[in-house]
Amino acid sequence: MPNGGSDNGNKGSSRLQDAWLRHGPLACLLWPLSLVYAVLFAVRGWLYRVGWLRTERVRVPVIVVGNVIAGGAGKTPVVMAIVRHLQSQGVQVGVVSRGYGRRTDDCREVLGDSDPQDVGDEPALIHHATKAPVFVARRRIDAARALLERHPATQVIVSDDGLQHLALARDIEICVFDDRGIGNGWRLPAGPLREAWPRRCDLVLHSGARPAFAGGYTATRKLAHDALTSDGRRVPLTSLAGQPVTALAAIARPEAFFEMLRAQGLTLAETIALPDHFDFEGWQRPVGAAQTLVCTEKDAVKLWRKAPDALAVPLEFVPSAEFFATLDAKLSSLDGYQAA
């Protein structure tokens, strides 16, 4: 099956991802560099502990959703699930993010008409899907302060990523794992770990199809039954069955999206795998591609500017009830926190 993303960059990334799953020749070759990385990471942590680098706190509880492995592990769906859960309880919740891959470097609010290239595709998706206030900044503490100034009724802030961003004090840490688990267990660049595991955190959530290892909470994940058009209409996926479609994904693991589409009964005449956070600048729809183009909801916020007829298929990600019960209990125990 053709793959529109089979460039040298993707192949190189794939080889490294494969190397991170085992203690093979490439991983062993890179292992000495991982020791240097580990020392630098330890020194940075020590500087925060002794106060040479400052950790700053805001006036509301902060929940950090992150991971210890490089590459996407499903953090953004977890953030959206937590935001929706808190909103269902009447809690005023905001989100902060660095806005990875954006072309700007300032602190700004994500608005309905914000260009994803200026705010980042994931912050744009979070705001589009949840309507929660979202701010992006290089320093998340700056984003948190700007959010509270603009939206003073905010009761909880959720940080999309930032487990290793120690400048922002946090009250609850959630570490997310996908099916890869901790890979070969080595630090970057010999393995996928940004920091050693196990490490202290408040909750562990497995975002994949199965738990990566014993312990932690699980979630169910599946594609929605309806795709979304650029103007907000719903198109049942069953209406696409039996006709060839082109599937596009610019995420960390595009093949997972393609397999979920096939599981829904879609016939993928072509798959286009692009680098995570691809900006679609200069991208052209392949000549001869099937007329119907389907993509992830994350890609749609950028792709709709190039292909307004594309259909976005949302991911329905639902952490277990036990996960939310534990999260609620931890939030309720925090000084100054008041649920609605």
Sequence and secondary structure as in RCSB ss.txt:
>XXXX:A:sequence
MPNGGSDNGNKGSSRLQDAWLRHGPLACLLWPLSLVYAVLFAVRGWLYRVGWLRTERVRVPVIVVGNVIAGGAGK
TPVVMAIVRHLQSQGVQVGVVSRGYGRRTDDCREVLGDSDPQDVGDEPALIHHATKAPVFVARRRIDAARALLER
HPATQVIVSDDGLQHLALARDIEICVFDDRGIGNGWRLPAGPLREAWPRRCDLVLHSGARPAFAGGYTATRKLAH
DALTSDGRRVPLTSLAGQPVTALAAIARPEAFFEMLRAQGLTLAETIALPDHFDFEGWQRPVGAAQTLVCTEKDA
VKLWRKAPDALAVPLEFVPSAEFFATLDAKLSSLDGYQAA
>XXXX:A:secstr
  BTT SHHHHHHHHHHHHTTS  HHHHHHHHHHHHHHHHHHHHHHHHHTTSS  B  SS EEEEE SBSS  SH
HHHHHHHHHHHHHTT  EEEEE  TT S  S EEE TT  HHHH HHHHHHHHHH   EEE SSHHHHHHHHHHH
 TT  EEEEES TT TTB  SEEEEEE TTTTTTS BTTTSSBSS SS   SEEEE SSS SSSSSB EEEEE S
EEE TTS EEEGGGGTTSEEEEEE SS HHHHHHHHHHTT EEEEEEE  TT   TT    TT  SEEEEEHHHH
HHHTTT TT EEE EEEEE HHHHHHHHHHHHTSTT    
